[in-house]
Amino acid sequence: MHHAQLDFNEINVSLFTDEGAKLIDEWCPAKRVPVLHDGPLVLWDSLAICEYIADKVTDRSLWPERTDDRAKARAMSAEMHSSFAALREAMPMNCRRTVKGFTPALDVQIDINRIVQLFEDALQQSNGPWLFGSYTVADAMYAPVASRFATYQIQLPALSQRYVDRTLSDAPMQDWYAAAQAEAAVIERAEVPDLTIT
Ligand SMILES: N[C@@H](CCC(=O)N[C@@H](CS)C(=O)NCC(=O)O)C(=O)O
């Protein structure tokens, strides 16, 4: 929505707390975040929210121009939405700390390899800086993964590393990180321990 240059208000929901549960009851019909309220419209799914925003903005495109690239960007976004369960489980997004000595299990490494293959193929074809040249919904969908690659210190080929760096230096992402730094809540179940050698 920042890239669409739309004004919006954000309500921060502290997951797995009593206060967060009340907000979820009030705002989220599927009992999950994110949810977008736009007038009477309530949209409870992240990819549907992205599609809606892309439809809503008429002065810029949030999907690639070429039909075949649009199809690929949609497939990539859908794959992010429906897949990578092992990576999500083992590497919760946590932009407040770097996890030291993280070694992915085989199923996690398989997810990482697939995402790296997607990044490399798209970036080789587009020449970057974004997956399809200019910023699209696919970049929004993969921003949390780019964040995980950085904070879990995953070794990446050069093109993918440059893409992760670009994502992290993007102004809306920097704002997201700054907002996270200002939060005090910790989700204990999402704190992956550092590997320490004793
Ligand atoms: N399909 C949903 C999945 C949403 C989802 O799983 N959200 C998590 C946070 S990333 C959540 O709300 N968890 C709260 C809970 O499980 O109680 C989407 O992408 O919009």
The ligand as an SDF file (V2000), in Angstrom:
LIG
                    3D

 20 19  0  0  0  0  0  0  0  0999 V2000
   -4.0700  -16.8340    4.5070 N   0  0  0  0  0  0  0  0  0  0  0  0
   -3.7850  -15.8770    5.4540 C   0  0  0  0  0  0  0  0  0  0  0  0
   -2.8910  -16.4140    6.5580 C   0  0  0  0  0  0  0  0  0  0  0  0
   -2.8470  -15.4380    7.6770 C   0  0  0  0  0  0  0  0  0  0  0  0
   -2.1160  -15.9390    8.8910 C   0  0  0  0  0  0  0  0  0  0  0  0
   -1.8650  -17.1420    9.0790 O   0  0  0  0  0  0  0  0  0  0  0  0
   -1.7610  -14.9840    9.7600 N   0  0  0  0  0  0  0  0  0  0  0  0
   -1.0740  -15.2810   10.9950 C   0  0  0  0  0  0  0  0  0  0  0  0
    0.0560  -14.2990   11.2070 C   0  0  0  0  0  0  0  0  0  0  0  0
    1.1680  -14.2730    9.8510 S   0  0  0  0  0  0  0  0  0  0  0  0
   -2.0320  -15.0960   12.1550 C   0  0  0  0  0  0  0  0  0  0  0  0
   -2.9160  -14.2630   12.0970 O   0  0  0  0  0  0  0  0  0  0  0  0
   -1.8480  -15.8330   13.2240 N   0  0  0  0  0  0  0  0  0  0  0  0
   -2.6450  -15.6440   14.4040 C   0  0  0  0  0  0  0  0  0  0  0  0
   -3.1350  -16.9370   14.9880 C   0  0  0  0  0  0  0  0  0  0  0  0
   -2.7980  -18.0080   14.4530 O   0  0  0  0  0  0  0  0  0  0  0  0
   -3.8670  -16.8580   15.9810 O   0  0  0  0  0  0  0  0  0  0  0  0
   -3.1720  -14.6580    4.7630 C   0  0  0  0  0  0  0  0  0  0  0  0
   -2.0690  -14.7410    4.2160 O   0  0  0  0  0  0  0  0  0  0  0  0
   -3.7960  -13.6270    4.8000 O   0  0  0  0  0  0  0  0  0  0  0  0
  1  2  1  0
  2  3  1  0
  2 18  1  0
  3  4  1  0
  4  5  1  0
  5  6  2  0
  5  7  1  0
  7  8  1  0
  8  9  1  0
  8 11  1  0
  9 10  1  0
 11 12  2  0
 11 13  1  0
 13 14  1  0
 14 15  1  0
 15 16  2  0
 15 17  1  0
 18 19  2  0
 18 20  1  0
M  END
$$$$
